[in-house]
Amino acid sequence: MGIAYCLEHMHQLNPPVVPRSLDSTTIYLTDDFAAKVSDLEFPDDGAKGSSPRSATSDLETAVHRYGVVLLEILTGR
């Protein structure tokens, strides 16, 4: 749930932030076992003029990578 909350928060920012390198190595646990998302690569200032199709593709990729993280959690990998 913590991972989903972090991703939802980034999506609600103005402009929305879409992580480009989400995987199981970017998820950390705090002392109280709260999940934190870190070590993300964000688009640079030169990418502000990117097309809406590119933003949609980035969002689809982030959703796919989140699914892979969930699968790794469920399988114990």
C-alpha positions in Angstrom: 0.0 0.0 0.0 2.9 2.4 0.7 4.2 2.0 -2.8 0.8 2.7 -4.3 0.4 5.7 -2.0 3.8 7.2 -3.1 2.9 6.7 -6.8 -0.5 8.2 -6.4 1.0 11.3 -4.7 3.5 11.8 -7.5 0.7 11.5 -10.1 -1.4 14.1 -8.3 1.4 16.7 -8.4 1.1 19.6 -10.8 2.6 18.7 -13.2 2.3 15.0 -12.5 5.6 13.2 -12.0 6.0 9.8 -13.7 8.9 7.7 -12.4 11.0 6.3 -15.2 13.0 3.6 -13.3 10.6 2.0 -10.9 11.6 -1.5 -9.9 12.1 -3.6 -6.7 15.6 -2.1 -6.1 14.0 1.4 -5.7 11.7 0.3 -2.8 13.0 0.7 0.7 11.5 0.1 4.1 11.9 2.4 7.0 12.4 1.3 10.7 8.6 1.0 11.1 8.4 -1.0 7.8 6.8 1.8 5.8 7.6 1.5 2.1 9.4 4.4 0.4 10.1 4.9 -3.2 13.5 6.4 -4.0 16.4 6.5 -6.5 14.0 7.5 -9.3 15.1 9.1 -12.6 12.9 12.0 -13.4 12.7 13.8 -16.8 15.1 16.7 -17.2 13.9 20.3 -18.0 14.5 19.7 -21.7 11.7 17.1 -21.7 9.0 19.6 -20.8 8.1 20.0 -24.4 7.5 16.3 -24.8 4.4 15.1 -26.6 1.2 13.9 -24.8 1.7 10.5 -26.4 5.1 10.3 -24.7 3.6 11.1 -21.3 0.9 8.5 -21.9 3.5 5.9 -22.8 5.6 6.8 -19.7 2.5 6.4 -17.5 1.8 3.0 -19.1 5.4 1.9 -18.5 5.2 3.0 -14.9 2.0 0.9 -14.4 3.6 -2.1 -16.0 6.7 -1.8 -13.8 4.5 -1.4 -10.7 2.8 -4.7 -11.7 6.2 -6.4 -12.0 7.0 -5.2 -8.5 3.8 -6.6 -7.2 4.5 -9.9 -8.9 7.9 -10.0 -7.3 6.4 -9.4 -3.9 3.8 -12.1 -4.3 6.3 -14.7 -5.5 8.8 -13.8 -2.8 11.5 -12.8 -5.3 
